[in-house]
Amino acid sequence: MINESMTNEPIAAYQQQIELALKNKKYGSNPKELYEPIEYMMSLGGKRLRPVLVFIGCEFFGGDTSKALHPALAIELFHNFTLVHDDIMDKAPLRRNQSTVHTKWNDNIAILSGDTMLVKAYQELCKSPSVELPKLLELFSETAVKVCEGQQLDMNYEKLYKVSIAQYLKMIELKTAVLLGGSLKMGALIAGADEKSAQNCYDFGKHIGIAFQLQDDVLDVYADAEKFGKQKGGDIVANKKTYLLLKALEMVESNRYLKEELHQWINAPSFDAKEKVEAITAIYNFLNIPELARTEMKKHYDMALTYLHEISVDEIKKQELITFADSLMVREV
Amino acid sequence: MINESMTNEPIAAYQQQIELALKNKKYGSNPKELYEPIEYMMSLGGKRLRPVLVFIGCEFFGGDTSKALHPALAIELFHNFTLVHDDIMDKAPLRRNQSTVHTKWNDNIAILSGDTMLVKAYQELCKSPSVELPKLLELFSETAVKVCEGQQLDMNYEKLYKVSIAQYLKMIELKTAVLLGGSLKMGALIAGADEKSAQNCYDFGKHIGIAFQLQDDVLDVYADAEKFGKQKGGDIVANKKTYLLLKALEMVESNRYLKEELHQWINAPSFDAKEKVEAITAIYNFLNIPELARTEMKKHYDMALTYLHEISVDEIKKQELITFADSLMVREV
């Protein structure tokens, strides 16, 4: 999960436009078991980051943002479809502090209403201007396949004993980052950007996405819990294979004592959560892992900027995009 | 399940072309947990009725059938996606006498590889000539949504005590018949048929589809088991809400003795399968239900012909299509 706090004024206007369009959107009514979960899921809110990125990508290339709405809604529908299905697979009880679809209804309804959302996403995308449609469809489907691959890798890695940092980075790239890049590129294509510029936009978004996911890993342990609004160390308690844990597992290989301690905590059948978080955080600190994570984060942030600077648009526009990307970064770290 | 035996020569050529294209198709390789189930499912065979219908629809309007391959494959991918997800929902262990995807792998893999198949179906469809693409996409998505609605209704009706014949007919129309109509119409659109003719083609296929499903209900009980290749009365043993059972339930309302007997068999916690099949078949026979089912079947078959006769193409072509539709009807009834 990446953090999505946005304050910027035009951004807020895009958010409002998306929210209003979603509110007015009718998905269908019969059978209600199919459509109520879709209405429910789409009304759970969130910052609508991905559809906003479609608008931003379009505006960045001076495009007509009125053309961005349908593709933006398509992206949001797709994103929510993945959440519904991922939540079944992860057996997650809550999403945005509300019951997940498969909990509120059941697994079968969640499978089928998710399927319907994916079709509805394509229907929404197909309302785009027909000149751009083939390119948009190609990008949308390619991105969708990657997101599925990323989710499968994530599930594989949960059961795998050893996951390398390279494998982890590839997984978060596919599962999370390509959809951010894809959203920006979709906006670029709507604005009529050339393929190379649009692709640079995609790579910018992708690397920003990877940096955000890494930051999310760090924040879980090191954020000011009150400001971040989440239980501190939730990932540690759940043995979630984050960058921090994988890096620690890699590094303790050469330190028998630390290795034993870390594995003991990971394998403990019962434990005091606070104690476990403190003990593993101490190991992270000793190994300087937050710093290593920030270095990796910075690397992707800088790569993102490299792609951005390749694009021939006004420096002011680029600066706006950077400011927006920075605004997504939570300041407490 | 509708019966799909085809012998016709050009049909066999279409089948071969589809089979070859499917055999050569690469879906992806990494992660293998995502792509092996897709390869597996798509190689399980079957008569490829739906993609064949795309070719037939195209040929019917004198279109260039070389343009029909991609949409045909898209339809077959979509159909198989629905089978993968339906099998999870129905907890079905077997499909075409082989393990279902969720049994051979697991539910999560079946959900995700199914999702990927749906996206791959769109990717395949998008290889269609761009002039026809918007119409094809519209038809494809509309049909896909209806199939999802049909599956949801089917699940609803499993748990519902009273399901009317009208509800049942609407359910099989959505779950099964519209995809047959949609396949034919897709071929018609590729051939450049006008909207009205293409829609008549759709309605022809839809009503033939309803007739076939009704026939399937009858065959389960009354077919020569050896020729039909299925356990006789499987639907009766499983209390499956077929046309026969629903009609019987409706008719026994006015006959206290039969009502009690039928409900006793339906609610029996344990029973001898052969005895149950014989007893319920006797009730069906007494109520003349096979004849009523055939009347309903005939009604839809005749409606199909009415739509066909609305279309302005050579009578010879129409006769070919009728011959093909008839060839799908199993002769043992």
Interface residues (C-beta under 8 A of the other chain):
Chain A: G28 N30 P31 E33 L34 H85 I88 M89 D107 N108 I109 I111 L112 G114 D115 T116 L118 V119 K120 Y122 Q123 C126 S130 L133 P134 L137 E138 S141 E142 A144 V145 C148 E149 Q151 Q152 L153 M155 N156
Chain B: G28 N30 P31 E33 L34 H85 I88 M89 D107 N108 I109 I111 L112 G114 D115 T116 L118 V119 K120 Y122 Q123 C126 S130 L133 P134 L137 E138 S141 E142 A144 V145 C148 E149 Q151 Q152 L153 M155 N156
